[in-house]
Amino acid sequence: MVTSTRRSLFAEILLVLLLTILGFAVIGYHPGLEDDGVYLTAIKADLNPSLYPHDRNFFQLQLQATLFDGAMARAINLTGISVAW
């Protein structure tokens, strides 16, 4: 009986994990598509604030609840990869 319960728990955890991954794939950030205009602009502004001296609030307002742009800017600084990559 213990083995059956563990299998059931494992199956439920696996199902939730797969649904979570599917959710990120469907709803998450899509590089090069509709989100790119906001996210890429915010990342570039984090890397070099002088690029957007005016109207920076437009994209900052949309990204205030996420850590994505700051995390990507830090990753670019740490690794030295190009923003386009």
PDB file with SEQRES, HELIX, SHEET and CRYST1 records, atoms N, CA, C and O in Angstrom:
SEQRES   1 A   85  MET VAL THR SER THR ARG ARG SER LEU PHE ALA GLU ILE          
SEQRES   2 A   85  LEU LEU VAL LEU LEU LEU THR ILE LEU GLY PHE ALA VAL          
SEQRES   3 A   85  ILE GLY TYR HIS PRO GLY LEU GLU ASP ASP GLY VAL TYR          
SEQRES   4 A   85  LEU THR ALA ILE LYS ALA ASP LEU ASN PRO SER LEU TYR          
SEQRES   5 A   85  PRO HIS ASP ARG ASN PHE PHE GLN LEU GLN LEU GLN ALA          
SEQRES   6 A   85  THR LEU PHE ASP GLY ALA MET ALA ARG ALA ILE ASN LEU          
SEQRES   7 A   85  THR GLY ILE SER VAL ALA TRP                                  
HELIX    1 AA1 VAL A    2  ILE A   27  1                                  26    
HELIX    2 AA2 ASP A   36  LEU A   47  1                                  12    
HELIX    3 AA3 PRO A   49  LEU A   51  5                                   3    
HELIX    4 AA4 ASN A   57  GLN A   62  1                                   6    
HELIX    5 AA5 PHE A   68  THR A   79  1                                  12    
CRYST1    1.000    1.000    1.000  90.00  90.00  90.00 P 1           1          
ATOM      1  N   MET A   1       0.796  -1.188   0.000  1.00  0.00           N  
ATOM      2  CA  MET A   1       0.000   0.000   0.000  1.00  0.00           C  
ATOM      3  C   MET A   1       0.848   1.266   0.000  1.00  0.00           C  
ATOM      4  O   MET A   1       0.474   2.262  -0.619  1.00  0.00           O  
ATOM      5  N   VAL A   2       1.976   1.234   0.683  1.00  0.00           N  
ATOM      6  CA  VAL A   2       2.854   2.392   0.731  1.00  0.00           C  
ATOM      7  C   VAL A   2       3.401   2.692  -0.657  1.00  0.00           C  
ATOM      8  O   VAL A   2       3.503   3.857  -1.043  1.00  0.00           O  
ATOM      9  N   THR A   3       3.752   1.659  -1.407  1.00  0.00           N  
ATOM     10  CA  THR A   3       4.282   1.840  -2.749  1.00  0.00           C  
ATOM     11  C   THR A   3       3.233   2.467  -3.659  1.00  0.00           C  
ATOM     12  O   THR A   3       3.558   3.335  -4.470  1.00  0.00           O  
ATOM     13  N   SER A   4       2.003   2.049  -3.538  1.00  0.00           N  
ATOM     14  CA  SER A   4       0.919   2.608  -4.348  1.00  0.00           C  
ATOM     15  C   SER A   4       0.710   4.088  -4.045  1.00  0.00           C  
ATOM     16  O   SER A   4       0.476   4.888  -4.950  1.00  0.00           O  
ATOM     17  N   THR A   5       0.797   4.441  -2.775  1.00  0.00           N  
ATOM     18  CA  THR A   5       0.632   5.839  -2.385  1.00  0.00           C  
ATOM     19  C   THR A   5       1.782   6.683  -2.906  1.00  0.00           C  
ATOM     20  O   THR A   5       1.570   7.805  -3.366  1.00  0.00           O  
ATOM     21  N   ARG A   6       2.993   6.157  -2.838  1.00  0.00           N  
ATOM     22  CA  ARG A   6       4.154   6.891  -3.351  1.00  0.00           C  
ATOM     23  C   ARG A   6       4.072   7.077  -4.855  1.00  0.00           C  
ATOM     24  O   ARG A   6       4.411   8.143  -5.369  1.00  0.00           O  
ATOM     25  N   ARG A   7       3.625   6.048  -5.565  1.00  0.00           N  
ATOM     26  CA  ARG A   7       3.472   6.162  -7.016  1.00  0.00           C  
ATOM     27  C   ARG A   7       2.434   7.213  -7.366  1.00  0.00           C  
ATOM     28  O   ARG A   7       2.620   8.004  -8.290  1.00  0.00           O  
ATOM     29  N   SER A   8       1.347   7.213  -6.623  1.00  0.00           N  
ATOM     30  CA  SER A   8       0.297   8.191  -6.865  1.00  0.00           C  
ATOM     31  C   SER A   8       0.805   9.609  -6.606  1.00  0.00           C  
ATOM     32  O   SER A   8       0.531  10.519  -7.388  1.00  0.00           O  
ATOM     33  N   LEU A   9       1.535   9.797  -5.523  1.00  0.00           N  
ATOM     34  CA  LEU A   9       2.094  11.104  -5.210  1.00  0.00           C  
ATOM     35  C   LEU A   9       3.102  11.527  -6.275  1.00  0.00           C  
ATOM     36  O   LEU A   9       3.107  12.680  -6.705  1.00  0.00           O  
ATOM     37  N   PHE A  10       3.952  10.598  -6.698  1.00  0.00           N  
ATOM     38  CA  PHE A  10       4.932  10.884  -7.742  1.00  0.00           C  
ATOM     39  C   PHE A  10       4.223  11.262  -9.044  1.00  0.00           C  
ATOM     40  O   PHE A  10       4.642  12.196  -9.728  1.00  0.00           O  
ATOM     41  N   ALA A  11       3.156  10.545  -9.387  1.00  0.00           N  
ATOM     42  CA  ALA A  11       2.412  10.843 -10.612  1.00  0.00           C  
ATOM     43  C   ALA A  11       1.775  12.224 -10.535  1.00  0.00           C  
ATOM     44  O   ALA A  11       1.770  12.955 -11.526  1.00  0.00           O  
ATOM     45  N   GLU A  12       1.240  12.591  -9.379  1.00  0.00           N  
ATOM     46  CA  GLU A  12       0.626  13.906  -9.217  1.00  0.00           C  
ATOM     47  C   GLU A  12       1.669  15.017  -9.311  1.00  0.00           C  
ATOM     48  O   GLU A  12       1.427  16.039  -9.953  1.00  0.00           O  
ATOM     49  N   ILE A  13       2.817  14.827  -8.683  1.00  0.00           N  
ATOM     50  CA  ILE A  13       3.889  15.820  -8.745  1.00  0.00           C  
ATOM     51  C   ILE A  13       4.394  15.960 -10.179  1.00  0.00           C  
ATOM     52  O   ILE A  13       4.629  17.074 -10.649  1.00  0.00           O  
ATOM     53  N   LEU A  14       4.558  14.859 -10.862  1.00  0.00           N  
ATOM     54  CA  LEU A  14       5.004  14.887 -12.254  1.00  0.00           C  
ATOM     55  C   LEU A  14       3.989  15.605 -13.140  1.00  0.00           C  
ATOM     56  O   LEU A  14       4.371  16.381 -14.016  1.00  0.00           O  
ATOM     57  N   LEU A  15       2.707  15.352 -12.919  1.00  0.00           N  
ATOM     58  CA  LEU A  15       1.667  16.026 -13.697  1.00  0.00           C  
ATOM     59  C   LEU A  15       1.693  17.538 -13.468  1.00  0.00           C  
ATOM     60  O   LEU A  15       1.595  18.310 -14.422  1.00  0.00           O  
ATOM     61  N   VAL A  16       1.824  17.961 -12.220  1.00  0.00           N  
ATOM     62  CA  VAL A  16       1.883  19.395 -11.917  1.00  0.00           C  
ATOM     63  C   VAL A  16       3.122  20.022 -12.551  1.00  0.00           C  
ATOM     64  O   VAL A  16       3.047  21.125 -13.093  1.00  0.00           O  
ATOM     65  N   LEU A  17       4.256  19.332 -12.489  1.00  0.00           N  
ATOM     66  CA  LEU A  17       5.479  19.836 -13.092  1.00  0.00           C  
ATOM     67  C   LEU A  17       5.327  19.985 -14.605  1.00  0.00           C  
ATOM     68  O   LEU A  17       5.731  21.000 -15.172  1.00  0.00           O  
ATOM     69  N   LEU A  18       4.759  19.001 -15.245  1.00  0.00           N  
ATOM     70  CA  LEU A  18       4.558  19.068 -16.696  1.00  0.00           C  
ATOM     71  C   LEU A  18       3.586  20.180 -17.084  1.00  0.00           C  
ATOM     72  O   LEU A  18       3.802  20.880 -18.073  1.00  0.00           O  
ATOM     73  N   LEU A  19       2.523  20.343 -16.312  1.00  0.00           N  
ATOM     74  CA  LEU A  19       1.576  21.419 -16.589  1.00  0.00           C  
ATOM     75  C   LEU A  19       2.211  22.793 -16.369  1.00  0.00           C  
ATOM     76  O   LEU A  19       1.903  23.743 -17.090  1.00  0.00           O  
ATOM     77  N   THR A  20       3.084  22.897 -15.389  1.00  0.00           N  
ATOM     78  CA  THR A  20       3.791  24.155 -15.147  1.00  0.00           C  
ATOM     79  C   THR A  20       4.699  24.495 -16.315  1.00  0.00           C  
ATOM     80  O   THR A  20       4.711  25.634 -16.782  1.00  0.00           O  
ATOM     81  N   ILE A  21       5.451  23.527 -16.785  1.00  0.00           N  
ATOM     82  CA  ILE A  21       6.330  23.738 -17.939  1.00  0.00           C  
ATOM     83  C   ILE A  21       5.512  24.109 -19.179  1.00  0.00           C  
ATOM     84  O   ILE A  21       5.893  25.000 -19.938  1.00  0.00           O  
ATOM     85  N   LEU A  22       4.404  23.429 -19.372  1.00  0.00           N  
ATOM     86  CA  LEU A  22       3.524  23.748 -20.499  1.00  0.00           C  
ATOM     87  C   LEU A  22       2.975  25.170 -20.381  1.00  0.00           C  
ATOM     88  O   LEU A  22       2.875  25.883 -21.380  1.00  0.00           O  
ATOM     89  N   GLY A  23       2.623  25.577 -19.175  1.00  0.00           N  
ATOM     90  CA  GLY A  23       2.131  26.930 -18.946  1.00  0.00           C  
ATOM     91  C   GLY A  23       3.167  27.984 -19.304  1.00  0.00           C  
ATOM     92  O   GLY A  23       2.841  28.990 -19.934  1.00  0.00           O  
ATOM     93  N   PHE A  24       4.423  27.757 -18.901  1.00  0.00           N  
ATOM     94  CA  PHE A  24       5.484  28.697 -19.259  1.00  0.00           C  
ATOM     95  C   PHE A  24       5.700  28.726 -20.771  1.00  0.00           C  
ATOM     96  O   PHE A  24       5.953  29.785 -21.345  1.00  0.00           O  
ATOM     97  N   ALA A  25       5.603  27.580 -21.404  1.00  0.00           N  
ATOM     98  CA  ALA A  25       5.807  27.526 -22.852  1.00  0.00           C  
ATOM     99  C   ALA A  25       4.703  28.270 -23.598  1.00  0.00           C  
ATOM    100  O   ALA A  25       4.965  28.913 -24.615  1.00  0.00           O  
ATOM    101  N   VAL A  26       3.487  28.185 -23.104  1.00  0.00           N  
ATOM    102  CA  VAL A  26       2.358  28.796 -23.796  1.00  0.00           C  
ATOM    103  C   VAL A  26       2.223  30.278 -23.454  1.00  0.00           C  
ATOM    104  O   VAL A  26       1.979  31.096 -24.341  1.00  0.00           O  
ATOM    105  N   ILE A  27       2.376  30.626 -22.191  1.00  0.00           N  
ATOM    106  CA  ILE A  27       2.093  31.988 -21.750  1.00  0.00           C  
ATOM    107  C   ILE A  27       3.352  32.814 -21.541  1.00  0.00           C  
ATOM    108  O   ILE A  27       3.284  34.043 -21.569  1.00  0.00           O  
ATOM    109  N   GLY A  28       4.473  32.191 -21.336  1.00  0.00           N  
ATOM    110  CA  GLY A  28       5.693  32.887 -20.957  1.00  0.00           C  
ATOM    111  C   GLY A  28       6.278  33.797 -22.015  1.00  0.00           C  
ATOM    112  O   GLY A  28       5.654  34.068 -23.041  1.00  0.00           O  
ATOM    113  N   TYR A  29       7.459  34.254 -21.755  1.00  0.00           N  
ATOM    114  CA  TYR A  29       8.171  35.173 -22.645  1.00  0.00           C  
ATOM    115  C   TYR A  29       8.536  34.475 -23.941  1.00  0.00           C  
ATOM    116  O   TYR A  29       9.068  33.365 -23.931  1.00  0.00           O  
ATOM    117  N   HIS A  30       8.251  35.122 -25.045  1.00  0.00           N  
ATOM    118  CA  HIS A  30       8.542  34.578 -26.366  1.00  0.00           C  
ATOM    119  C   HIS A  30       9.556  35.473 -27.053  1.00  0.00           C  
ATOM    120  O   HIS A  30       9.174  36.495 -27.625  1.00  0.00           O  
ATOM    121  N   PRO A  31      10.836  35.125 -27.017  1.00  0.00           N  
ATOM    122  CA  PRO A  31      11.865  35.979 -27.624  1.00  0.00           C  
ATOM    123  C   PRO A  31      11.606  36.209 -29.109  1.00  0.00           C  
ATOM    124  O   PRO A  31      11.315  35.275 -29.856  1.00  0.00           O  
ATOM    125  N   GLY A  32      11.718  37.459 -29.517  1.00  0.00           N  
ATOM    126  CA  GLY A  32      11.552  37.791 -30.921  1.00  0.00           C  
ATOM    127  C   GLY A  32      10.114  37.969 -31.357  1.00  0.00           C  
ATOM    128  O   GLY A  32       9.853  38.250 -32.526  1.00  0.00           O  
ATOM    129  N   LEU A  33       9.183  37.810 -30.441  1.00  0.00           N  
ATOM    130  CA  LEU A  33       7.774  37.944 -30.809  1.00  0.00           C  
ATOM    131  C   LEU A  33       7.163  39.154 -30.120  1.00  0.00           C  
ATOM    132  O   LEU A  33       7.829  40.176 -29.959  1.00  0.00           O  
ATOM    133  N   GLU A  34       5.915  39.050 -29.717  1.00  0.00           N  
ATOM    134  CA  GLU A  34       5.175  40.211 -29.221  1.00  0.00           C  
ATOM    135  C   GLU A  34       5.787  40.859 -27.984  1.00  0.00           C  
ATOM    136  O   GLU A  34       5.664  42.073 -27.821  1.00  0.00           O  
ATOM    137  N   ASP A  35       6.432  40.112 -27.120  1.00  0.00           N  
ATOM    138  CA  ASP A  35       7.005  40.662 -25.895  1.00  0.00           C  
ATOM    139  C   ASP A  35       8.320  41.394 -26.132  1.00  0.00           C  
ATOM    140  O   ASP A  35       8.759  42.175 -25.288  1.00  0.00           O  
ATOM    141  N   ASP A  36       8.926  41.155 -27.235  1.00  0.00           N  
ATOM    142  CA  ASP A  36      10.281  41.651 -27.485  1.00  0.00           C  
ATOM    143  C   ASP A  36      10.376  43.170 -27.435  1.00  0.00           C  
ATOM    144  O   ASP A  36      11.388  43.707 -26.984  1.00  0.00           O  
ATOM    145  N   GLY A  37       9.361  43.859 -27.882  1.00  0.00           N  
ATOM    146  CA  GLY A  37       9.404  45.314 -27.891  1.00  0.00           C  
ATOM    147  C   GLY A  37       9.530  45.909 -26.497  1.00  0.00           C  
ATOM    148  O   GLY A  37      10.143  46.961 -26.319  1.00  0.00           O  
ATOM    149  N   VAL A  38       8.959  45.246 -25.526  1.00  0.00           N  
ATOM    150  CA  VAL A  38       9.007  45.748 -24.153  1.00  0.00           C  
ATOM    151  C   VAL A  38      10.208  45.182 -23.406  1.00  0.00           C  
ATOM    152  O   VAL A  38      10.979  45.935 -22.811  1.00  0.00           O  
ATOM    153  N   TYR A  39      10.370  43.871 -23.434  1.00  0.00           N  
ATOM    154  CA  TYR A  39      11.446  43.245 -22.665  1.00  0.00           C  
ATOM    155  C   TYR A  39      12.831  43.647 -23.174  1.00  0.00           C  
ATOM    156  O   TYR A  39      13.712  43.993 -22.386  1.00  0.00           O  
ATOM    157  N   LEU A  40      13.016  43.600 -24.473  1.00  0.00           N  
ATOM    158  CA  LEU A  40      14.321  43.933 -25.037  1.00  0.00           C  
ATOM    159  C   LEU A  40      14.675  45.393 -24.775  1.00  0.00           C  
ATOM    160  O   LEU A  40      15.826  45.715 -24.484  1.00  0.00           O  
ATOM    161  N   THR A  41      13.694  46.263 -24.879  1.00  0.00           N  
ATOM    162  CA  THR A  41      13.919  47.677 -24.588  1.00  0.00           C  
ATOM    163  C   THR A  41      14.321  47.871 -23.129  1.00  0.00           C  
ATOM    164  O   THR A  41      15.234  48.642 -22.832  1.00  0.00           O  
ATOM    165  N   ALA A  42      13.644  47.177 -22.223  1.00  0.00           N  
ATOM    166  CA  ALA A  42      13.960  47.294 -20.797  1.00  0.00           C  
ATOM    167  C   ALA A  42      15.349  46.755 -20.486  1.00  0.00           C  
ATOM    168  O   ALA A  42      16.073  47.335 -19.677  1.00  0.00           O  
ATOM    169  N   ILE A  43      15.723  45.651 -21.121  1.00  0.00           N  
ATOM    170  CA  ILE A  43      17.062  45.084 -20.908  1.00  0.00           C  
ATOM    171  C   ILE A  43      18.125  46.058 -21.400  1.00  0.00           C  
ATOM    172  O   ILE A  43      19.117  46.299 -20.711  1.00  0.00           O  
ATOM    173  N   LYS A  44      17.922  46.615 -22.585  1.00  0.00           N  
ATOM    174  CA  LYS A  44      18.882  47.587 -23.119  1.00  0.00           C  
ATOM    175  C   LYS A  44      18.960  48.822 -22.236  1.00  0.00           C  
ATOM    176  O   LYS A  44      20.040  49.384 -22.054  1.00  0.00           O  
ATOM    177  N   ALA A  45      17.832  49.253 -21.686  1.00  0.00           N  
ATOM    178  CA  ALA A  45      17.824  50.425 -20.801  1.00  0.00           C  
ATOM    179  C   ALA A  45      18.544  50.120 -19.494  1.00  0.00           C  
ATOM    180  O   ALA A  45      19.205  50.996 -18.936  1.00  0.00           O  
ATOM    181  N   ASP A  46      18.424  48.888 -18.997  1.00  0.00           N  
ATOM    182  CA  ASP A  46      19.156  48.508 -17.786  1.00  0.00           C  
ATOM    183  C   ASP A  46      20.662  48.494 -18.044  1.00  0.00           C  
ATOM    184  O   ASP A  46      21.453  48.871 -17.179  1.00  0.00           O  
ATOM    185  N   LEU A  47      21.045  48.059 -19.233  1.00  0.00           N  
ATOM    186  CA  LEU A  47      22.464  47.995 -19.574  1.00  0.00           C  
ATOM    187  C   LEU A  47      23.052  49.375 -19.840  1.00  0.00           C  
ATOM    188  O   LEU A  47      24.194  49.646 -19.469  1.00  0.00           O  
ATOM    189  N   ASN A  48      22.272  50.256 -20.485  1.00  0.00           N  
ATOM    190  CA  ASN A  48      22.753  51.591 -20.829  1.00  0.00           C  
ATOM    191  C   ASN A  48      21.593  52.587 -20.729  1.00  0.00           C  
ATOM    192  O   ASN A  48      20.887  52.811 -21.712  1.00  0.00           O  
ATOM    193  N   PRO A  49      21.390  53.187 -19.546  1.00  0.00           N  
ATOM    194  CA  PRO A  49      20.252  54.097 -19.349  1.00  0.00           C  
ATOM    195  C   PRO A  49      20.237  55.303 -20.283  1.00  0.00           C  
ATOM    196  O   PRO A  49      19.177  55.892 -20.493  1.00  0.00           O  
ATOM    197  N   SER A  50      21.367  55.684 -20.843  1.00  0.00           N  
ATOM    198  CA  SER A  50      21.388  56.851 -21.736  1.00  0.00           C  
ATOM    199  C   SER A  50      20.729  56.563 -23.087  1.00  0.00           C  
ATOM    200  O   SER A  50      20.479  57.491 -23.856  1.00  0.00           O  
ATOM    201  N   LEU A  51      20.449  55.305 -23.386  1.00  0.00           N  
ATOM    202  CA  LEU A  51      19.773  54.986 -24.647  1.00  0.00           C  
ATOM    203  C   LEU A  51      18.347  55.517 -24.691  1.00  0.00           C  
ATOM    204  O   LEU A  51      17.842  55.872 -25.756  1.00  0.00           O  
ATOM    205  N   TYR A  52      17.707  55.569 -23.541  1.00  0.00           N  
ATOM    206  CA  TYR A  52      16.308  55.985 -23.474  1.00  0.00           C  
ATOM    207  C   TYR A  52      16.156  57.094 -22.431  1.00  0.00           C  
ATOM    208  O   TYR A  52      15.676  56.845 -21.325  1.00  0.00           O  
ATOM    209  N   PRO A  53      16.566  58.320 -22.782  1.00  0.00           N  
ATOM    210  CA  PRO A  53      16.493  59.404 -21.800  1.00  0.00           C  
ATOM    211  C   PRO A  53      15.059  59.898 -21.561  1.00  0.00           C  
ATOM    212  O   PRO A  53      14.788  60.515 -20.531  1.00  0.00           O  
ATOM    213  N   HIS A  54      14.150  59.637 -22.492  1.00  0.00           N  
ATOM    214  CA  HIS A  54      12.764  60.107 -22.380  1.00  0.00           C  
ATOM    215  C   HIS A  54      11.816  58.921 -22.444  1.00  0.00           C  
ATOM    216  O   HIS A  54      12.119  57.902 -23.065  1.00  0.00           O  
ATOM    217  N   ASP A  55      10.697  59.059 -21.815  1.00  0.00           N  
ATOM    218  CA  ASP A  55       9.610  58.068 -21.884  1.00  0.00           C  
ATOM    219  C   ASP A  55      10.012  56.667 -21.434  1.00  0.00           C  
ATOM    220  O   ASP A  55       9.440  55.681 -21.899  1.00  0.00           O  
ATOM    221  N   ARG A  56      10.965  56.571 -20.557  1.00  0.00           N  
ATOM    222  CA  ARG A  56      11.377  55.275 -20.032  1.00  0.00           C  
ATOM    223  C   ARG A  56      10.271  54.643 -19.190  1.00  0.00           C  
ATOM    224  O   ARG A  56      10.221  53.423 -19.030  1.00  0.00           O  
ATOM    225  N   ASN A  57       9.398  55.476 -18.661  1.00  0.00           N  
ATOM    226  CA  ASN A  57       8.303  54.967 -17.825  1.00  0.00           C  
ATOM    227  C   ASN A  57       7.351  54.069 -18.600  1.00  0.00           C  
ATOM    228  O   ASN A  57       6.661  53.241 -18.004  1.00  0.00           O  
ATOM    229  N   PHE A  58       7.302  54.219 -19.923  1.00  0.00           N  
ATOM    230  CA  PHE A  58       6.392  53.406 -20.731  1.00  0.00           C  
ATOM    231  C   PHE A  58       6.647  51.920 -20.542  1.00  0.00           C  
ATOM    232  O   PHE A  58       5.705  51.166 -20.298  1.00  0.00           O  
ATOM    233  N   PHE A  59       7.886  51.482 -20.646  1.00  0.00           N  
ATOM    234  CA  PHE A  59       8.155  50.055 -20.502  1.00  0.00           C  
ATOM    235  C   PHE A  59       8.466  49.666 -19.067  1.00  0.00           C  
ATOM    236  O   PHE A  59       8.276  48.509 -18.692  1.00  0.00           O  
ATOM    237  N   GLN A  60       8.939  50.602 -18.257  1.00  0.00           N  
ATOM    238  CA  GLN A  60       9.199  50.278 -16.856  1.00  0.00           C  
ATOM    239  C   GLN A  60       7.899  49.994 -16.113  1.00  0.00           C  
ATOM    240  O   GLN A  60       7.866  49.137 -15.231  1.00  0.00           O  
ATOM    241  N   LEU A  61       6.846  50.692 -16.454  1.00  0.00           N  
ATOM    242  CA  LEU A  61       5.555  50.474 -15.823  1.00  0.00           C  
ATOM    243  C   LEU A  61       5.046  49.065 -16.108  1.00  0.00           C  
ATOM    244  O   LEU A  61       4.482  48.417 -15.226  1.00  0.00           O  
ATOM    245  N   GLN A  62       5.240  48.597 -17.316  1.00  0.00           N  
ATOM    246  CA  GLN A  62       4.762  47.268 -17.700  1.00  0.00           C  
ATOM    247  C   GLN A  62       5.573  46.151 -17.049  1.00  0.00           C  
ATOM    248  O   GLN A  62       5.069  45.041 -16.878  1.00  0.00           O  
ATOM    249  N   LEU A  63       6.820  46.434 -16.687  1.00  0.00           N  
ATOM    250  CA  LEU A  63       7.695  45.398 -16.144  1.00  0.00           C  
ATOM    251  C   LEU A  63       7.975  45.548 -14.652  1.00  0.00           C  
ATOM    252  O   LEU A  63       8.881  44.898 -14.131  1.00  0.00           O  
ATOM    253  N   GLN A  64       7.227  46.379 -13.968  1.00  0.00           N  
ATOM    254  CA  GLN A  64       7.519  46.620 -12.560  1.00  0.00           C  
ATOM    255  C   GLN A  64       7.280  45.384 -11.695  1.00  0.00           C  
ATOM    256  O   GLN A  64       7.858  45.285 -10.612  1.00  0.00           O  
ATOM    257  N   ALA A  65       6.457  44.449 -12.132  1.00  0.00           N  
ATOM    258  CA  ALA A  65       6.159  43.262 -11.326  1.00  0.00           C  
ATOM    259  C   ALA A  65       7.039  42.070 -11.689  1.00  0.00           C  
ATOM    260  O   ALA A  65       6.838  40.981 -11.152  1.00  0.00           O  
ATOM    261  N   THR A  66       7.996  42.247 -12.574  1.00  0.00           N  
ATOM    262  CA  THR A  66       8.844  41.133 -12.994  1.00  0.00           C  
ATOM    263  C   THR A  66      10.313  41.449 -12.751  1.00  0.00           C  
ATOM    264  O   THR A  66      10.714  42.612 -12.698  1.00  0.00           O  
ATOM    265  N   LEU A  67      11.091  40.414 -12.609  1.00  0.00           N  
ATOM    266  CA  LEU A  67      12.536  40.550 -12.421  1.00  0.00           C  
ATOM    267  C   LEU A  67      13.305  40.181 -13.685  1.00  0.00           C  
ATOM    268  O   LEU A  67      14.536  40.164 -13.689  1.00  0.00           O  
ATOM    269  N   PHE A  68      12.576  39.886 -14.755  1.00  0.00           N  
ATOM    270  CA  PHE A  68      13.196  39.344 -15.961  1.00  0.00           C  
ATOM    271  C   PHE A  68      14.225  40.286 -16.570  1.00  0.00           C  
ATOM    272  O   PHE A  68      15.346  39.865 -16.858  1.00  0.00           O  
ATOM    273  N   ASP A  69      13.872  41.539 -16.771  1.00  0.00           N  
ATOM    274  CA  ASP A  69      14.790  42.455 -17.451  1.00  0.00           C  
ATOM    275  C   ASP A  69      16.067  42.678 -16.652  1.00  0.00           C  
ATOM    276  O   ASP A  69      17.159  42.697 -17.220  1.00  0.00           O  
ATOM    277  N   GLY A  70      15.939  42.844 -15.353  1.00  0.00           N  
ATOM    278  CA  GLY A  70      17.124  43.036 -14.513  1.00  0.00           C  
ATOM    279  C   GLY A  70      18.004  41.797 -14.472  1.00  0.00           C  
ATOM    280  O   GLY A  70      19.230  41.899 -14.503  1.00  0.00           O  
ATOM    281  N   ALA A  71      17.376  40.626 -14.402  1.00  0.00           N  
ATOM    282  CA  ALA A  71      18.134  39.375 -14.376  1.00  0.00           C  
ATOM    283  C   ALA A  71      18.878  39.162 -15.691  1.00  0.00           C  
ATOM    284  O   ALA A  71      20.032  38.735 -15.697  1.00  0.00           O  
ATOM    285  N   MET A  72      18.211  39.462 -16.800  1.00  0.00           N  
ATOM    286  CA  MET A  72      18.864  39.298 -18.102  1.00  0.00           C  
ATOM    287  C   MET A  72      20.009  40.291 -18.270  1.00  0.00           C  
ATOM    288  O   MET A  72      21.057  39.941 -18.813  1.00  0.00           O  
ATOM    289  N   ALA A  73      19.818  41.523 -17.809  1.00  0.00           N  
ATOM    290  CA  ALA A  73      20.890  42.521 -17.907  1.00  0.00           C  
ATOM    291  C   ALA A  73      22.097  42.087 -17.073  1.00  0.00           C  
ATOM    292  O   ALA A  73      23.236  42.235 -17.517  1.00  0.00           O  
ATOM    293  N   ARG A  74      21.863  41.555 -15.874  1.00  0.00           N  
ATOM    294  CA  ARG A  74      22.970  41.065 -15.044  1.00  0.00           C  
ATOM    295  C   ARG A  74      23.660  39.872 -15.705  1.00  0.00           C  
ATOM    296  O   ARG A  74      24.885  39.760 -15.667  1.00  0.00           O  
ATOM    297  N   ALA A  75      22.870  38.982 -16.311  1.00  0.00           N  
ATOM    298  CA  ALA A  75      23.458  37.821 -16.988  1.00  0.00           C  
ATOM    299  C   ALA A  75      24.316  38.261 -18.168  1.00  0.00           C  
ATOM    300  O   ALA A  75      25.380  37.691 -18.409  1.00  0.00           O  
ATOM    301  N   ILE A  76      23.864  39.263 -18.898  1.00  0.00           N  
ATOM    302  CA  ILE A  76      24.639  39.777 -20.033  1.00  0.00           C  
ATOM    303  C   ILE A  76      25.938  40.403 -19.540  1.00  0.00           C  
ATOM    304  O   ILE A  76      26.995  40.197 -20.136  1.00  0.00           O  
ATOM    305  N   ASN A  77      25.863  41.166 -18.453  1.00  0.00           N  
ATOM    306  CA  ASN A  77      27.077  41.768 -17.893  1.00  0.00           C  
ATOM    307  C   ASN A  77      28.057  40.719 -17.393  1.00  0.00           C  
ATOM    308  O   ASN A  77      29.265  40.851 -17.588  1.00  0.00           O  
ATOM    309  N   LEU A  78      27.542  39.676 -16.746  1.00  0.00           N  
ATOM    310  CA  LEU A  78      28.417  38.642 -16.188  1.00  0.00           C  
ATOM    311  C   LEU A  78      29.056  37.764 -17.254  1.00  0.00           C  
ATOM    312  O   LEU A  78      30.231  37.411 -17.152  1.00  0.00           O  
ATOM    313  N   THR A  79      28.292  37.416 -18.265  1.00  0.00           N  
ATOM    314  CA  THR A  79      28.788  36.485 -19.278  1.00  0.00           C  
ATOM    315  C   THR A  79      29.465  37.167 -20.443  1.00  0.00           C  
ATOM    316  O   THR A  79      30.307  36.568 -21.112  1.00  0.00           O  
ATOM    317  N   GLY A  80      29.104  38.427 -20.698  1.00  0.00           N  
ATOM    318  CA  GLY A  80      29.690  39.128 -21.833  1.00  0.00           C  
ATOM    319  C   GLY A  80      29.053  38.776 -23.171  1.00  0.00           C  
ATOM    320  O   GLY A  80      29.565  39.171 -24.218  1.00  0.00           O  
ATOM    321  N   ILE A  81      27.945  38.041 -23.151  1.00  0.00           N  
ATOM    322  CA  ILE A  81      27.285  37.714 -24.415  1.00  0.00           C  
ATOM    323  C   ILE A  81      26.608  38.958 -24.972  1.00  0.00           C  
ATOM    324  O   ILE A  81      26.374  39.923 -24.244  1.00  0.00           O  
ATOM    325  N   SER A  82      26.297  38.935 -26.244  1.00  0.00           N  
ATOM    326  CA  SER A  82      25.653  40.106 -26.854  1.00  0.00           C  
ATOM    327  C   SER A  82      24.164  40.094 -26.539  1.00  0.00           C  
ATOM    328  O   SER A  82      23.588  39.044 -26.255  1.00  0.00           O  
ATOM    329  N   VAL A  83      23.552  41.254 -26.590  1.00  0.00           N  
ATOM    330  CA  VAL A  83      22.126  41.364 -26.314  1.00  0.00           C  
ATOM    331  C   VAL A  83      21.329  40.615 -27.373  1.00  0.00           C  
ATOM    332  O   VAL A  83      20.302  40.015 -27.057  1.00  0.00           O  
ATOM    333  N   ALA A  84      21.774  40.638 -28.601  1.00  0.00           N  
ATOM    334  CA  ALA A  84      21.070  39.954 -29.685  1.00  0.00           C  
ATOM    335  C   ALA A  84      21.027  38.449 -29.475  1.00  0.00           C  
ATOM    336  O   ALA A  84      20.052  37.795 -29.847  1.00  0.00           O  
ATOM    337  N   TRP A  85      22.064  37.904 -28.888  1.00  0.00           N  
ATOM    338  CA  TRP A  85      22.071  36.458 -28.665  1.00  0.00           C  
ATOM    339  C   TRP A  85      21.087  36.100 -27.599  1.00  0.00           C  
ATOM    340  O   TRP A  85      20.942  34.924 -27.263  1.00  0.00           O  
TER     341      TRP A  85                                                      
END                                                                             
